[in-house]
């Protein structure tokens, strides 16, 4: 089981993000992101957790739940983004996925 900070560090590295870049993407400082990754327990606000989750392509629930499944969290984050897309883009995505099914 990965801790909150370990999950953030692993996802950040998997995405090829530096501390600086993740900090910039979430409106944080580099030192703040480092503290979240390394202090136990971290005490970020719900808003900050949400920003970090979005930047890393997962859900806030995944970051907070030691038992949560990464694949499920990535799918939920994808579908959240999908729901906000333009209808024409959604149609393109549906057509692309249909070609994979054939």
The 8 nearest C-alpha neighbors of each residue, nearest first, counted from 0:
[[1, 65, 2, 66, 67, 6, 5, 64],
 [0, 2, 5, 6, 65, 3, 4, 66],
 [1, 3, 5, 4, 6, 65, 0, 62],
 [2, 4, 6, 62, 5, 63, 7, 1],
 [36, 5, 3, 7, 6, 2, 35, 37],
 [4, 6, 2, 8, 7, 3, 1, 9],
 [7, 5, 9, 3, 4, 8, 1, 10],
 [6, 8, 4, 10, 5, 9, 11, 36],
 [7, 9, 11, 5, 6, 10, 36, 12],
 [10, 8, 6, 12, 11, 7, 5, 13],
 [11, 9, 13, 7, 12, 8, 6, 14],
 [12, 10, 8, 14, 16, 9, 13, 7],
 [11, 13, 15, 9, 14, 10, 16, 8],
 [14, 12, 10, 15, 11, 9, 16, 8],
 [15, 13, 11, 12, 16, 10, 55, 9],
 [14, 16, 12, 13, 11, 17, 10, 20],
 [17, 15, 11, 14, 12, 20, 21, 18],
 [16, 18, 20, 19, 21, 15, 11, 12],
 [17, 19, 21, 29, 20, 22, 32, 16],
 [20, 18, 22, 29, 17, 21, 23, 28],
 [19, 21, 23, 17, 22, 18, 16, 24],
 [22, 20, 24, 18, 23, 19, 16, 25],
 [21, 23, 27, 19, 28, 25, 20, 29],
 [22, 24, 20, 26, 21, 25, 27, 19],
 [25, 23, 21, 22, 26, 20, 54, 27],
 [26, 24, 22, 50, 27, 23, 51, 21],
 [25, 27, 23, 24, 22, 28, 50, 47],
 [28, 26, 22, 25, 23, 31, 29, 32],
 [27, 29, 31, 22, 30, 32, 26, 23],
 [28, 30, 19, 32, 22, 31, 18, 33],
 [29, 31, 33, 28, 32, 34, 18, 27],
 [32, 30, 34, 28, 33, 29, 35, 27],
 [31, 33, 35, 29, 34, 30, 22, 36],
 [34, 32, 30, 36, 31, 35, 37, 29],
 [35, 33, 31, 37, 38, 32, 36, 30],
 [36, 34, 32, 41, 33, 37, 4, 38],
 [4, 35, 37, 33, 34, 8, 5, 32],
 [36, 38, 34, 35, 4, 33, 39, 5],
 [39, 37, 34, 41, 40, 35, 36, 4],
 [40, 38, 41, 37, 4, 35, 36, 2],
 [39, 41, 38, 42, 35, 3, 4, 37],
 [42, 40, 35, 39, 38, 43, 34, 4],
 [41, 43, 40, 44, 35, 39, 38, 45],
 [44, 42, 47, 41, 48, 45, 35, 46],
 [43, 45, 47, 46, 48, 42, 49, 41],
 [44, 46, 48, 47, 49, 43, 59, 50],
 [45, 47, 49, 44, 48, 50, 43, 51],
 [48, 46, 50, 44, 49, 45, 43, 51],
 [49, 47, 45, 51, 46, 50, 59, 52],
 [48, 50, 52, 46, 47, 59, 51, 45],
 [51, 49, 47, 53, 25, 52, 48, 54],
 [50, 52, 54, 48, 53, 49, 25, 47],
 [53, 51, 57, 49, 55, 59, 58, 54],
 [54, 52, 56, 50, 55, 51, 57, 49],
 [53, 55, 51, 52, 56, 50, 24, 25],
 [54, 56, 52, 53, 57, 51, 10, 11],
 [57, 55, 53, 54, 76, 73, 52, 58],
 [58, 56, 73, 72, 52, 76, 55, 53],
 [59, 57, 60, 61, 52, 72, 76, 62],
 [58, 60, 62, 52, 61, 49, 48, 63],
 [61, 59, 63, 58, 62, 64, 67, 72],
 [62, 60, 67, 58, 64, 59, 63, 72],
 [61, 63, 59, 60, 3, 64, 6, 58],
 [62, 64, 60, 61, 3, 59, 65, 2],
 [65, 63, 67, 61, 66, 62, 60, 3],
 [64, 66, 67, 0, 1, 2, 63, 3],
 [65, 67, 64, 68, 0, 61, 1, 63],
 [68, 66, 61, 64, 65, 69, 60, 72],
 [67, 69, 71, 70, 72, 66, 61, 65],
 [70, 68, 72, 71, 73, 67, 61, 57],
 [71, 69, 73, 72, 68, 74, 75, 57],
 [70, 72, 74, 69, 73, 68, 75, 67],
 [71, 73, 69, 57, 75, 58, 74, 70],
 [72, 74, 57, 76, 70, 71, 75, 56],
 [75, 73, 77, 71, 72, 76, 78, 70],
 [74, 76, 72, 78, 77, 73, 71, 79],
 [75, 77, 79, 73, 57, 74, 78, 58],
 [78, 76, 74, 80, 75, 79, 81, 73],
 [77, 79, 81, 75, 80, 76, 82, 74],
 [78, 80, 76, 82, 77, 81, 75, 83],
 [81, 79, 77, 78, 83, 82, 76, 84],
 [82, 80, 78, 84, 83, 79, 77, 89],
 [81, 83, 79, 80, 84, 78, 89, 85],
 [84, 82, 81, 80, 85, 79, 78, 86],
 [85, 83, 81, 82, 86, 89, 88, 80],
 [84, 86, 88, 87, 89, 83, 82, 81],
 [87, 85, 89, 88, 90, 84, 91, 83],
 [88, 86, 90, 89, 85, 91, 84, 92],
 [87, 89, 91, 90, 85, 86, 92, 84],
 [88, 90, 86, 92, 87, 91, 93, 84],
 [89, 91, 87, 93, 88, 92, 86, 94],
 [92, 90, 88, 94, 89, 93, 95, 87],
 [91, 93, 95, 89, 94, 90, 96, 88],
 [92, 94, 90, 96, 91, 95, 89, 97],
 [95, 93, 97, 91, 92, 96, 90, 98],
 [96, 94, 92, 98, 97, 93, 91, 99],
 [95, 97, 99, 93, 98, 94, 92, 100],
 [96, 98, 94, 100, 99, 95, 93, 101],
 [97, 99, 95, 96, 101, 100, 94, 93],
 [100, 98, 96, 97, 101, 95, 94, 93],
 [99, 101, 97, 98, 96, 95, 94, 93],
 [100, 98, 99, 97, 96, 95, 94, 93]]
